[in-house]
Amino acid sequence: MACLIKNLLGLTSLKNDDNCEVLPPIVRSLVGSTLFIILMAIASHLIRV
């Protein structure tokens, strides 16, 4: 899970000692946009209530 968060934030470097695999850019963008849509849906629901 920590590897996924590091990959999404772009904190992984090429010389990392962790055994993290670097995600392809398309996967990173899809996961990031999905998280953004979910957070915006939650925020809009909280604003309406």
N, C-alpha and C positions, 0 to 999 in steps of 0.2 A: 504494500500500500504506500509506503514511503517513497518507493521508486516511482510509482505512478504520479504522485504529487510533485516530486522533483522534476519529472519529465514534463508535466503540464506547465509548470512554472518556468521551465527552461533552465533549471539550476544544474543539470547534469553536464559534466564536461567530458571531453574525450579521454582524459586521464583520471577516471574515477576508480577508487579502490573498491567501491561497492560492486556487487555483481548485478548491476542494473542494466537492463537492455534499453537502448535508446529507441523511443517510439518514432515511427515515420511521421512526417509533418501532417499528413492527411488524418491520421488517427488522432493526433494531438488536437487538431483543429475541430474535428467532429466531437470529441469528448468535451472540449472547452465550450463549444457553442451549445451543446446539450445542457451542460451545467449552467450556462448563462440563461438559457430559456427557462429552466426550472426555477432558478433564483428570481427571475423577473416575474414569473407566474405567482410565486409565493409572495413577493413584495406587492404586486398589484392586488392580490387577495387581502393582504393585511391593510392596505390603504383603504380599500372599500369598506371593510368592517369597522 
